[in-house]
Amino acid sequence: MKGFWALVTGGAGVLVLLLVLRPIVDQRDCPNFGAAGNASAFPDAAWDLRFPLVLLVWVALVIVEQVLPPRNAGRALAAISLVLVASCCLGASLGTVCR
């Protein structure tokens, strides 16, 4: 786990946040299903901005952890790649489910 603390704890934090917020994950559950317009996947529309910011902070913390000594290029590449893929997939899927 050395060098992956920010990745694991940040991922757990994002998972807990998603469990608490309970966003819409199926397009048929959106309030604007079958109509035009934008709706939020979250109960509070302010989380449409807050959630990507949480993901951005998670990515930044993982990058900061990987540039601190002692450095391992393989471990850093793996951690940064994993956090980027996870945050982009979560952000894109929740950001576009009700659009």
PAKE-858770 format. One record per residue (C-alpha): residue number from 1; residue in three letters; x, y, z negated; chain. Coordinates in Angstrom, 2 decimals, m for minus. Each point is the difference from the previous one (the first is absolute). Layout:
<rec><k>NUM</k><r>ala</r><px>X</px><py>Y</py><pz>Z</pz><c>A</c></rec>
...
//
This chain:
<rec><k>1</k><r>met</r><px>0.00</px><py>0.00</py><pz>0.00</pz><c>A</c></rec>
<rec><k>2</k><r>lys</r><px>3.04</px><py>2.23</py><pz>m0.13</pz><c>A</c></rec>
<rec><k>3</k><r>gly</r><px>m0.63</px><py>2.91</py><pz>2.32</pz><c>A</c></rec>
<rec><k>4</k><r>phe</r><px>m3.67</px><py>m0.78</py><pz>0.55</pz><c>A</c></rec>
<rec><k>5</k><r>trp</r><px>m1.50</px><py>1.56</py><pz>m3.15</pz><c>A</c></rec>
<rec><k>6</k><r>ala</r><px>m1.53</px><py>3.00</py><pz>1.78</pz><c>A</c></rec>
<rec><k>7</k><r>leu</r><px>m1.37</px><py>m2.25</py><pz>2.72</pz><c>A</c></rec>
<rec><k>8</k><r>val</r><px>m1.62</px><py>m2.48</py><pz>m2.40</pz><c>A</c></rec>
<rec><k>9</k><r>thr</r><px>m1.26</px><py>2.41</py><pz>m2.66</pz><c>A</c></rec>
<rec><k>10</k><r>gly</r><px>m1.18</px><py>2.51</py><pz>2.60</pz><c>A</c></rec>
<rec><k>11</k><r>gly</r><px>m1.80</px><py>m2.76</py><pz>1.87</pz><c>A</c></rec>
<rec><k>12</k><r>ala</r><px>m1.64</px><py>m1.12</py><pz>m3.23</pz><c>A</c></rec>
<rec><k>13</k><r>gly</r><px>m1.02</px><py>3.59</py><pz>m0.70</pz><c>A</c></rec>
<rec><k>14</k><r>val</r><px>m1.53</px><py>0.38</py><pz>3.46</pz><c>A</c></rec>
<rec><k>15</k><r>leu</r><px>m1.82</px><py>m3.31</py><pz>m0.44</pz><c>A</c></rec>
<rec><k>16</k><r>val</r><px>m1.44</px><py>1.10</py><pz>m3.36</pz><c>A</c></rec>
<rec><k>17</k><r>leu</r><px>m1.02</px><py>3.33</py><pz>1.53</pz><c>A</c></rec>
<rec><k>18</k><r>leu</r><px>m1.82</px><py>m1.82</py><pz>2.81</pz><c>A</c></rec>
<rec><k>19</k><r>leu</r><px>m1.75</px><py>m2.26</py><pz>m2.51</pz><c>A</c></rec>
<rec><k>20</k><r>val</r><px>m1.16</px><py>3.03</py><pz>m1.98</pz><c>A</c></rec>
<rec><k>21</k><r>leu</r><px>m1.08</px><py>2.07</py><pz>3.03</pz><c>A</c></rec>
<rec><k>22</k><r>arg</r><px>m1.65</px><py>m2.91</py><pz>1.85</pz><c>A</c></rec>
<rec><k>23</k><r>pro</r><px>0.23</px><py>1.49</py><pz>3.50</pz><c>A</c></rec>
<rec><k>24</k><r>ile</r><px>m2.17</px><py>m1.15</py><pz>2.89</pz><c>A</c></rec>
<rec><k>25</k><r>val</r><px>1.86</px><py>m2.60</py><pz>2.04</pz><c>A</c></rec>
<rec><k>26</k><r>asp</r><px>m2.75</px><py>m1.07</py><pz>2.41</pz><c>A</c></rec>
<rec><k>27</k><r>gln</r><px>m1.24</px><py>2.44</py><pz>2.62</pz><c>A</c></rec>
<rec><k>28</k><r>arg</r><px>m3.59</px><py>m1.22</py><pz>m0.44</pz><c>A</c></rec>
<rec><k>29</k><r>asp</r><px>0.05</px><py>1.28</py><pz>m3.60</pz><c>A</c></rec>
<rec><k>30</k><r>cys</r><px>0.83</px><py>3.58</py><pz>1.04</pz><c>A</c></rec>
<rec><k>31</k><r>pro</r><px>m2.69</px><py>2.64</py><pz>m0.59</pz><c>A</c></rec>
<rec><k>32</k><r>asn</r><px>0.30</px><py>1.09</py><pz>3.64</pz><c>A</c></rec>
<rec><k>33</k><r>phe</r><px>m0.23</px><py>m3.50</py><pz>1.50</pz><c>A</c></rec>
<rec><k>34</k><r>gly</r><px>m1.78</px><py>0.13</py><pz>3.34</pz><c>A</c></rec>
<rec><k>35</k><r>ala</r><px>0.25</px><py>3.77</py><pz>0.22</pz><c>A</c></rec>
<rec><k>36</k><r>ala</r><px>2.62</px><py>2.56</py><pz>0.90</pz><c>A</c></rec>
<rec><k>37</k><r>gly</r><px>2.03</px><py>1.96</py><pz>m2.50</pz><c>A</c></rec>
<rec><k>38</k><r>asn</r><px>2.60</px><py>m0.46</py><pz>m2.66</pz><c>A</c></rec>
<rec><k>39</k><r>ala</r><px>m0.49</px><py>m1.60</py><pz>m3.38</pz><c>A</c></rec>
<rec><k>40</k><r>ser</r><px>2.36</px><py>m0.88</py><pz>m2.78</pz><c>A</c></rec>
<rec><k>41</k><r>ala</r><px>0.98</px><py>m3.53</py><pz>m0.89</pz><c>A</c></rec>
<rec><k>42</k><r>phe</r><px>0.27</px><py>1.12</py><pz>m3.63</pz><c>A</c></rec>
<rec><k>43</k><r>pro</r><px>m2.83</px><py>0.97</py><pz>m2.39</pz><c>A</c></rec>
<rec><k>44</k><r>asp</r><px>1.62</px><py>3.45</py><pz>m0.37</pz><c>A</c></rec>
<rec><k>45</k><r>ala</r><px>1.01</px><py>1.55</py><pz>3.34</pz><c>A</c></rec>
<rec><k>46</k><r>ala</r><px>2.97</px><py>1.72</py><pz>m1.65</pz><c>A</c></rec>
<rec><k>47</k><r>trp</r><px>1.76</px><py>m3.39</py><pz>m0.04</pz><c>A</c></rec>
<rec><k>48</k><r>asp</r><px>0.26</px><py>0.25</py><pz>3.79</pz><c>A</c></rec>
<rec><k>49</k><r>leu</r><px>2.86</px><py>2.41</py><pz>m0.72</pz><c>A</c></rec>
<rec><k>50</k><r>arg</r><px>1.17</px><py>m1.35</py><pz>m3.35</pz><c>A</c></rec>
<rec><k>51</k><r>phe</r><px>0.46</px><py>m3.62</py><pz>1.08</pz><c>A</c></rec>
<rec><k>52</k><r>pro</r><px>2.44</px><py>0.76</py><pz>2.85</pz><c>A</c></rec>
<rec><k>53</k><r>leu</r><px>1.92</px><py>2.23</py><pz>m2.43</pz><c>A</c></rec>
<rec><k>54</k><r>val</r><px>0.22</px><py>m2.89</py><pz>m2.48</pz><c>A</c></rec>
<rec><k>55</k><r>leu</r><px>1.35</px><py>m2.21</py><pz>2.80</pz><c>A</c></rec>
<rec><k>56</k><r>leu</r><px>2.51</px><py>2.69</py><pz>1.00</pz><c>A</c></rec>
<rec><k>57</k><r>val</r><px>1.25</px><py>0.27</py><pz>m3.60</pz><c>A</c></rec>
<rec><k>58</k><r>trp</r><px>0.34</px><py>m3.79</py><pz>m0.12</pz><c>A</c></rec>
<rec><k>59</k><r>val</r><px>2.10</px><py>0.02</py><pz>3.19</pz><c>A</c></rec>
<rec><k>60</k><r>ala</r><px>2.15</px><py>2.86</py><pz>m1.34</pz><c>A</c></rec>
<rec><k>61</k><r>leu</r><px>0.64</px><py>m1.81</py><pz>m3.29</pz><c>A</c></rec>
<rec><k>62</k><r>val</r><px>1.07</px><py>m3.17</py><pz>1.79</pz><c>A</c></rec>
<rec><k>63</k><r>ile</r><px>2.38</px><py>1.97</py><pz>2.23</pz><c>A</c></rec>
<rec><k>64</k><r>val</r><px>1.47</px><py>1.84</py><pz>m3.00</pz><c>A</c></rec>
<rec><k>65</k><r>glu</r><px>0.51</px><py>m3.30</py><pz>m1.83</pz><c>A</c></rec>
<rec><k>66</k><r>gln</r><px>1.81</px><py>m1.47</py><pz>3.01</pz><c>A</c></rec>
<rec><k>67</k><r>val</r><px>2.44</px><py>2.90</py><pz>0.45</pz><c>A</c></rec>
<rec><k>68</k><r>leu</r><px>1.09</px><py>m0.05</py><pz>m3.65</pz><c>A</c></rec>
<rec><k>69</k><r>pro</r><px>3.16</px><py>m2.00</py><pz>m0.75</pz><c>A</c></rec>
<rec><k>70</k><r>pro</r><px>0.65</px><py>m2.91</py><pz>0.12</pz><c>A</c></rec>
<rec><k>71</k><r>arg</r><px>m1.17</px><py>m0.24</py><pz>3.59</pz><c>A</c></rec>
<rec><k>72</k><r>asn</r><px>m0.67</px><py>m3.10</py><pz>2.04</pz><c>A</c></rec>
<rec><k>73</k><r>ala</r><px>m0.83</px><py>0.68</py><pz>3.65</pz><c>A</c></rec>
<rec><k>74</k><r>gly</r><px>m2.02</px><py>m3.18</py><pz>0.52</pz><c>A</c></rec>
<rec><k>75</k><r>arg</r><px>m2.06</px><py>0.47</py><pz>m3.12</pz><c>A</c></rec>
<rec><k>76</k><r>ala</r><px>m0.60</px><py>3.66</py><pz>0.82</pz><c>A</c></rec>
<rec><k>77</k><r>leu</r><px>m1.14</px><py>m0.80</py><pz>3.53</pz><c>A</c></rec>
<rec><k>78</k><r>ala</r><px>m2.36</px><py>m2.70</py><pz>m1.26</pz><c>A</c></rec>
<rec><k>79</k><r>ala</r><px>m1.53</px><py>2.18</py><pz>m2.72</pz><c>A</c></rec>
<rec><k>80</k><r>ile</r><px>m0.45</px><py>3.04</py><pz>2.23</pz><c>A</c></rec>
<rec><k>81</k><r>ser</r><px>m1.43</px><py>m2.09</py><pz>2.83</pz><c>A</c></rec>
<rec><k>82</k><r>leu</r><px>m2.48</px><py>m1.71</py><pz>m2.33</pz><c>A</c></rec>
<rec><k>83</k><r>val</r><px>m1.20</px><py>3.23</py><pz>m1.58</pz><c>A</c></rec>
<rec><k>84</k><r>leu</r><px>m0.39</px><py>1.72</py><pz>3.37</pz><c>A</c></rec>
<rec><k>85</k><r>val</r><px>m2.00</px><py>m2.86</py><pz>1.49</pz><c>A</c></rec>
<rec><k>86</k><r>ala</r><px>m2.19</px><py>m0.35</py><pz>m3.09</pz><c>A</c></rec>
<rec><k>87</k><r>ser</r><px>m0.71</px><py>3.71</py><pz>m0.37</pz><c>A</c></rec>
<rec><k>88</k><r>cys</r><px>m0.65</px><py>0.54</py><pz>3.71</pz><c>A</c></rec>
<rec><k>89</k><r>cys</r><px>m2.37</px><py>m2.98</py><pz>0.20</pz><c>A</c></rec>
<rec><k>90</k><r>leu</r><px>m1.90</px><py>1.05</py><pz>m3.12</pz><c>A</c></rec>
<rec><k>91</k><r>gly</r><px>m0.14</px><py>3.66</py><pz>0.98</pz><c>A</c></rec>
<rec><k>92</k><r>ala</r><px>m1.06</px><py>m0.66</py><pz>3.57</pz><c>A</c></rec>
<rec><k>93</k><r>ser</r><px>m2.62</px><py>m2.60</py><pz>m0.82</pz><c>A</c></rec>
<rec><k>94</k><r>leu</r><px>m1.64</px><py>1.96</py><pz>m2.82</pz><c>A</c></rec>
<rec><k>95</k><r>gly</r><px>0.38</px><py>3.30</py><pz>1.81</pz><c>A</c></rec>
<rec><k>96</k><r>thr</r><px>m1.81</px><py>m1.19</py><pz>3.11</pz><c>A</c></rec>
<rec><k>97</k><r>val</r><px>m2.59</px><py>m2.50</py><pz>m1.26</pz><c>A</c></rec>
<rec><k>98</k><r>cys</r><px>m2.84</px><py>2.55</py><pz>m0.07</pz><c>A</c></rec>
<rec><k>99</k><r>arg</r><px>1.05</px><py>2.17</py><pz>2.93</pz><c>A</c></rec>
//
